[in-house]
Amino acid sequence: MEKIYQLYGIDTAVHLLRPGATWEISNMGFSKWDDPRPCPTMEEVKECMEKLKQLEDSIDTQWRDDQLKEFGIQEKVLSEQLK
């Protein structure tokens, strides 16, 4: 089954790197940075995201059918099984 990532993403990475910062991103770069701390580089953000992905990949998350349906995945899994 396709992995559903809950932590992996730019929002979580930036929050972990600079908790509470106010920011906006566009075209894979920060377009707004409102925080006295230095803005993280996109490389730092990507490294943090990769660590989050590795963490989530290492966890055997088991979803209920109703949760998969909410994500719209159950139908996809069933259709692939019927092929």
C-alpha positions as CSV (number, residue, x, y, z in Angstrom):
1,M,0.0,0.0,0.0
2,E,1.0,3.6,-0.7
3,K,2.6,5.3,2.4
4,I,0.7,8.2,3.9
5,Y,3.1,10.7,5.2
6,Q,1.9,12.8,8.1
7,L,5.0,14.7,9.1
8,Y,6.9,14.9,5.9
9,G,6.6,18.4,4.4
10,I,8.0,21.9,4.2
11,D,5.7,23.2,7.0
12,T,6.9,20.7,9.5
13,A,10.5,21.0,8.5
14,V,10.5,24.8,8.9
15,H,8.6,24.5,12.2
16,L,11.3,22.2,13.5
17,L,14.1,24.4,12.3
18,R,12.6,27.7,13.4
19,P,9.6,27.1,15.7
20,G,7.1,30.0,15.7
21,A,8.6,31.8,12.7
22,T,6.3,33.5,10.2
23,W,7.1,32.8,6.6
24,E,5.8,32.2,3.1
25,I,7.3,30.2,0.3
26,S,6.9,30.4,-3.4
27,N,8.9,28.9,-6.3
28,M,10.9,26.8,-3.9
29,G,12.2,29.8,-2.0
30,F,11.2,31.9,0.9
31,S,9.2,34.9,-0.3
32,K,8.6,36.2,3.2
33,W,10.6,35.7,6.4
34,D,9.4,37.5,9.6
35,D,11.7,36.3,12.4
36,P,14.8,37.6,14.0
37,R,16.6,34.3,13.5
38,P,18.2,33.7,10.1
39,C,16.0,32.1,7.4
40,P,16.9,28.4,6.9
41,T,18.4,27.5,3.5
42,M,16.4,25.3,1.2
43,E,19.1,22.7,1.6
44,E,18.5,22.7,5.4
45,V,14.7,22.4,4.8
46,K,15.3,19.5,2.3
47,E,17.6,17.7,4.8
48,C,15.1,18.0,7.6
49,M,12.3,16.8,5.3
50,E,14.4,13.7,4.3
51,K,14.9,12.9,8.0
52,L,11.2,13.2,8.6
53,K,10.5,10.8,5.6
54,Q,13.1,8.3,6.9
55,L,11.5,8.4,10.3
56,E,8.0,7.8,8.9
57,D,9.3,5.1,6.5
58,S,10.7,3.3,9.6
59,I,7.3,3.1,11.3
60,D,4.8,0.4,10.5
61,T,1.7,2.6,10.5
62,Q,-1.5,0.6,10.2
63,W,-4.6,2.4,9.1
64,R,-8.3,1.4,9.6
65,D,-10.4,1.1,6.5
66,D,-12.5,4.2,7.4
67,Q,-9.3,6.2,7.6
68,L,-8.1,5.0,4.2
69,K,-11.5,5.9,2.8
70,E,-11.1,9.4,4.2
71,F,-7.8,9.7,2.4
72,G,-9.3,8.3,-0.8
73,I,-6.8,5.4,-0.8
74,Q,-9.1,2.4,-0.2
75,E,-10.7,2.6,-3.6
76,K,-7.3,2.8,-5.3
77,V,-6.0,-0.2,-3.3
78,L,-9.1,-2.2,-4.1
79,S,-8.9,-1.4,-7.8
80,E,-5.2,-2.4,-8.0
81,Q,-6.0,-5.7,-6.3
82,L,-8.8,-6.4,-8.8
83,K,-6.4,-6.0,-11.8
